[in-house]
């Protein structure tokens, strides 16, 4: 049975994100379903995958078991989402974050004023977003390069403090995580995860990058360097 590496559209809590994922159709730990919720065979899934772009919803049942629902995605849907993202980015470039007060893992309050006078990299994410989790090692590398250069890294998460704390027992993430950040995400109308922002010392959003990628370090490194250079 082939290993499928497909460009897919992941739907997480009705939030969309372009990403590449790999899985085997004959994996006994994977339950395959069609868009109607019917359990399908590996051969049926292969037919769906062979007919064009496919989206899938992944549900982790624990103990290595996973449920994957396959759904055909039209080219128009992909183009529409890209247009929506481009419009959203245009609205927020040179704007500032809405007023917020959120707590980090240590229980300390972080608010808008705490960001002024610093370059800030923001990562909107949540635990159920696989691309968000997969890019963490590369984001940690970015933190290690820029922390001593006066850059602040914050990661508003949709998850609770207890959930994030549990995740951190298994995985390192060096951003300052702000938990229960649904209100901030809602105020900004963030609809795709992960979403990255780069903010200048005056608090203005100068760069926006939507979606996870294998070269996220290089992309953010380049954009952050550009913002820091243009501000000097």
C-alpha positions as CSV (number, residue, x, y, z in Angstrom):
1,X,0.0,0.0,0.0
2,X,1.3,3.4,-0.9
3,X,2.3,6.1,1.5
4,X,0.3,9.2,0.6
5,X,1.8,12.6,0.8
6,X,-0.9,15.0,-0.2
7,X,-1.5,18.7,-0.1
8,X,-4.6,19.0,2.2
9,X,-6.9,21.4,3.8
10,X,-7.2,20.7,7.5
11,X,-10.3,21.8,9.3
12,X,-9.8,22.3,13.0
13,X,-12.8,23.7,14.9
14,X,-14.0,25.1,11.6
15,X,-10.7,26.8,11.1
16,X,-8.7,26.1,7.9
17,X,-5.1,25.7,7.1
18,X,-3.1,24.5,4.1
19,X,-0.6,21.9,5.1
20,X,1.1,18.7,3.9
21,X,0.6,15.5,5.8
22,X,1.8,11.9,5.4
23,X,-0.1,8.7,6.3
24,X,-0.6,5.1,5.1
25,X,-4.0,3.9,4.1
26,X,-3.3,0.4,5.3
27,X,-2.3,1.6,8.8
28,X,-4.4,-0.6,11.3
29,X,-4.4,2.3,13.7
30,X,-6.2,4.6,11.2
31,X,-10.0,4.6,10.7
32,X,-10.9,6.0,7.3
33,X,-14.3,7.7,6.6
34,X,-15.8,9.5,3.7
35,X,-17.5,12.9,3.7
36,X,-20.8,11.4,4.9
37,X,-19.1,9.8,7.9
38,X,-19.2,6.2,6.5
39,X,-16.3,4.0,7.3
40,X,-14.4,3.2,4.1
41,X,-11.7,0.7,3.0
42,X,-8.2,1.7,2.0
43,X,-9.1,1.0,-1.6
44,X,-12.1,3.4,-1.5
45,X,-9.9,6.0,0.1
46,X,-7.4,5.6,-2.6
47,X,-10.1,6.3,-5.2
48,X,-11.1,9.5,-3.4
49,X,-7.5,10.7,-3.2
50,X,-7.0,10.0,-6.9
51,X,-9.8,12.3,-7.9
52,X,-8.1,15.6,-7.0
53,X,-7.4,17.9,-3.9
54,X,-8.7,16.3,-0.7
55,X,-9.3,17.8,2.8
56,X,-9.3,15.7,5.9
57,X,-10.4,16.0,9.4
58,X,-8.2,14.2,11.9
59,X,-9.4,13.0,15.3
60,X,-6.8,11.6,17.7
61,X,-8.4,8.8,19.9
62,X,-5.2,8.2,21.8
63,X,-2.9,5.2,22.0
64,X,-1.8,5.9,18.5
65,X,-5.3,5.5,17.0
66,X,-6.5,8.1,14.6
67,X,-9.7,8.8,12.7
68,X,-9.4,10.5,9.3
69,X,-12.3,11.8,7.3
70,X,-11.7,12.5,3.6
71,X,-13.5,15.1,1.7
72,X,-13.0,16.4,-1.9
73,X,-12.0,20.1,-2.0
74,X,-12.7,22.2,-5.0
75,X,-10.2,24.6,-6.5
76,X,-12.6,27.4,-6.0
77,X,-12.7,26.6,-2.2
78,X,-8.9,26.9,-2.0
79,X,-8.9,30.1,-4.0
80,X,-11.7,31.6,-1.9
81,X,-9.8,30.8,1.3
82,X,-6.6,32.4,-0.1
83,X,-8.6,35.5,-1.0
84,X,-10.1,35.7,2.5
85,X,-6.7,35.4,4.0
86,X,-5.2,38.1,1.8
87,X,-8.1,40.5,2.6
88,X,-7.6,39.8,6.3
89,X,-3.9,40.5,6.1
90,X,-4.6,43.8,4.3
91,X,-6.9,44.8,7.1
92,X,-4.4,44.2,9.9
93,X,-1.1,45.3,8.4
94,X,0.0,48.5,10.2
95,X,-2.8,48.0,12.7
96,X,-2.3,47.2,16.4
97,X,-3.4,44.3,18.5
98,X,-6.8,44.8,20.1
99,X,-6.7,45.5,23.9
100,X,-6.0,42.2,25.8
101,X,-5.1,40.9,29.1
102,X,-4.0,37.2,29.1
103,X,-2.1,35.0,31.5
104,X,1.0,33.0,30.7
105,X,1.8,29.6,32.1
106,X,3.3,31.1,35.3
107,X,0.0,32.9,36.0
108,X,1.5,36.4,35.1
109,X,-0.7,38.8,33.2
110,X,0.5,40.0,29.8
111,X,-1.2,43.0,28.2
112,X,-0.6,45.4,25.3
113,X,1.6,47.8,27.2
114,X,4.1,45.0,27.9
115,X,4.9,44.7,24.2
116,X,5.7,48.3,23.5
117,X,9.3,49.1,22.8
118,X,10.1,45.6,21.7
119,X,9.9,43.7,18.5
120,X,7.3,41.0,18.9
121,X,6.6,37.7,17.1
122,X,3.1,36.3,17.7
123,X,2.0,32.8,17.0
124,X,-1.7,32.0,17.2
125,X,-2.1,28.2,17.7
126,X,-3.9,25.4,19.5
127,X,-3.0,21.9,20.6
128,X,-5.3,20.2,18.1
129,X,-3.6,21.9,15.2
130,X,-1.0,19.4,13.9
131,X,0.9,22.0,11.8
132,X,1.1,24.2,14.9
133,X,2.7,21.4,16.9
134,X,5.0,20.2,14.0
135,X,6.6,23.6,13.6
136,X,7.5,24.1,17.2
137,X,11.1,22.9,17.0
138,X,11.7,25.5,14.2
139,X,10.0,28.2,16.2
140,X,12.3,27.3,19.2
141,X,15.3,27.8,16.9
142,X,14.0,31.3,16.0
143,X,13.7,32.1,19.7
144,X,17.2,31.0,20.4
145,X,18.5,33.2,17.6
146,X,16.7,36.4,18.5
147,X,16.0,36.4,22.3
148,X,19.2,38.3,23.1
149,X,18.4,40.8,20.4
150,X,15.4,42.3,22.2
151,X,12.7,40.3,20.5
152,X,9.7,39.0,22.5
153,X,8.0,35.8,21.4
154,X,4.4,35.2,22.5
155,X,2.0,32.4,21.6
156,X,-1.7,33.0,22.3
157,X,-3.3,29.6,22.5
158,X,-7.0,28.7,22.3
159,X,-6.4,26.0,25.0
160,X,-6.6,26.1,28.8
161,X,-3.6,26.4,31.1
162,X,-4.1,22.8,32.3
163,X,-4.2,21.5,28.7
164,X,-1.1,23.4,27.7
165,X,0.8,22.4,30.8
166,X,0.1,18.8,30.0
167,X,1.3,19.2,26.5
168,X,4.5,20.9,27.6
169,X,5.4,17.7,29.6
170,X,5.9,16.0,26.3
171,X,7.1,18.8,24.0
172,X,9.2,21.9,24.4
173,X,7.9,25.3,23.2
174,X,10.0,28.3,24.0
175,X,7.5,31.0,23.2
176,X,5.8,32.7,26.1
177,X,2.5,30.9,25.9
178,X,-0.7,32.9,26.7
179,X,-3.5,30.5,27.5
180,X,-7.3,30.8,27.0
181,X,-6.7,33.4,24.2
182,X,-10.0,32.7,22.4
183,X,-11.1,36.3,23.0
184,X,-8.1,37.8,21.3
185,X,-8.4,35.4,18.4
186,X,-12.0,36.3,18.1
187,X,-11.4,40.1,18.3
188,X,-8.9,39.7,15.4
189,X,-11.1,37.3,13.5
190,X,-8.2,34.8,13.2
191,X,-9.5,32.0,11.1
192,X,-6.4,30.0,10.0
193,X,-3.9,28.3,12.2
194,X,-1.1,28.8,12.8
195,X,-1.0,32.5,12.1
196,X,2.2,34.5,12.7
197,X,2.5,38.2,13.2
198,X,5.6,40.4,13.4
199,X,5.1,43.6,15.3
200,X,7.5,46.6,15.5
201,X,8.5,48.6,18.6
202,X,5.6,51.0,18.2
203,X,3.1,48.1,18.4
204,X,2.2,48.1,14.6
205,X,1.8,44.7,12.8
206,X,4.2,44.8,10.0
207,X,4.2,41.3,8.6
208,X,1.7,38.4,8.6
209,X,2.4,34.8,7.7
210,X,-0.5,32.3,7.6
211,X,-0.1,28.6,7.7
212,X,2.6,26.1,8.7
213,X,5.4,25.1,6.5
214,X,8.6,23.1,6.6
215,X,10.7,26.2,6.1
216,X,8.8,28.4,8.7
217,X,12.1,29.3,10.4
218,X,13.6,30.7,7.2
219,X,10.4,32.6,6.4
220,X,10.0,34.2,9.8
221,X,13.8,34.8,10.1
222,X,13.7,36.8,6.8
223,X,10.6,38.8,7.7
224,X,11.8,39.6,11.2
225,X,15.1,40.7,9.9
226,X,13.4,42.9,7.4
227,X,11.2,44.6,10.1
228,X,14.1,45.1,12.4
229,X,16.3,46.6,9.6
230,X,13.6,48.9,8.3
231,X,12.8,50.2,11.8
232,X,16.4,51.3,12.5
